[in-house]
Amino acid sequence: MAYSNKVIDHYENPRNVGSFAKDDPTIATGMVGAPACGDVMKLQLKINEQGIIEDAKFKTYGCGSAIASSSLVTEWVKGKSIDEAALIKNTDIAQELALPPVKIHCSILAEDAIKAAIADYKQRHGN
Amino acid sequence: MKLPIYLDYAATTPVDPRVAEKLMQFLTMDGSFGNPASRSHKFGWQAEEAVEIARAQIAELVNADPREIVFTSGATESNNLAIKGAAQFYHKKGKHLITAKTEHKAVLDAMRALEREGFEVTYLDVEANGLVDLNKLEAAIRPDTTVISIMFVNNEIGVIQDIAAIGELCRSKGIIFHVDAAQATGKVDIDLETLKVDLMSFSGHKTYGPKGIGALYVRRKPRIRLEAQTHGGGHERGMRSGTLATHQIVAMGEAFRIAKEEMHAERERVAVLRDRLLDGIKDIEQVFLNGDAVQRVPGITNVSFNYVEGESLIMALKDIAVSSGSACTSASLEPSYVLRALGLTDELAHSSIRFSIGRYTTEEQIDHTIKIVHDAIGKLRDMSPLWEMYKDGVDLGSVAWVAH
């Protein structure tokens, strides 16, 4: 399959790979996907008291497009408020990375990962 | 070193230069370009003679009579002709067929087509090592079973089925036995005088011959009859009409001649390289060899690297040409049906790589491959949430995954 240069760049030089300590109260974790489907994304956001995402890290099990989608998302969410981050759409991700139709699910998964992390944050902070 | 390194000999092989040289002698005005069916002049006679030499060379590799060899466009056509041709010809005897779930698509889809014509097909499960259990095969046989099709060497995992034993079983029950031997020629000894096989498919391009040419062995004693699938001028004793592709046939003959001559030395050389590869990656954690460890050809090695995903692994291995599952299915997002049939978990089926080694593989290439594999697995596992969970002692089976 021919990948776009942006996918290859993110795949070869993934941004923000890694993990934060899960029990840190400023960390929100979203894990989406399933091994059976061939992709699992873990997105972690470091959120300050003002609700601004200060840092983000990811780990992804999946194809090049899945890795690129999650890598891109970690760049995009930094500096955003959680409400702004929640507005990131899979179509924006797919367009930025020029994903082919069979890889659209990777961008959907990345959007889901943001939503899951935010949901985790809200649950832990009683809202 | 020239990159990428070709380690996909099970998908196709390059044409041996000796074969290419032969092939080119049968194309142009200076060569023997005639139609082998032309009986009225020297051009035809020359081409016919060349075709008959090639037919004998192919028969020799498998210890058959040249009159038992029918040329086709490849193993896919041979499989179709054998299975459909025999099932249709003998349909009055019964309409039940048996094959295994790990067969090539050309066999499985030919069977599916017959199901639409009113035949019933049993798709046998294989054991976890990829081999057919003879007792289970025998239990699947019914009074109306007419054809059983089991491949010699599996294209994805390289296991060798016990063709001799299956042949004895089929013969004792009066069932026609077809064997897809596309991956077997030049890799394992095939003796059709002793094997109780009635139909056997061959491919040119898996054995250093050109693409677009294959053959079907059709036993004469006892005589097996087929319903033709391609109608026309009655070539190949009516079983496969169409002008014979002299240049490809001659090339396939030469390729099979070389295979016979060099098979044993080549098998040993390839086994040494395979052992070197396995030795080089065995210290990576959570690596599993797919298919029986002993009953296999040395050229095909299929391994699963747990907790990394196959497609990203292929990307990380861009300097080596390997495949994840078979080339015919790698465009889809589904894990290999062959590996699923072995009972592999989805994760392991998704993270499998087939390394296939052949005539032009060097020690230096294997050493470089080992290094690339180590780097790729390290990088992808550092990025893998599943690897992290495994390392933290999380049982992945107990996680409530959200399928999508």
Interface residues (C-beta under 8 A of the other chain):
Chain A: M1 Y3 Y11 P14 V17 S19 M31 V32 G33 A34 P35 A36 C37 G38 D39 V40 M41 K42 K59 T60 Y61 G62 C63 G64 A66 I67 V102 H105 I108 L109 D112
Chain B: Y307 V308 E309 G310 E311 S312 M315 A331 L333 P335 T345 D346 E347 H350 D382 M383 S384 P385 L386 W387 E388 L396 W401 V402 A403 H404
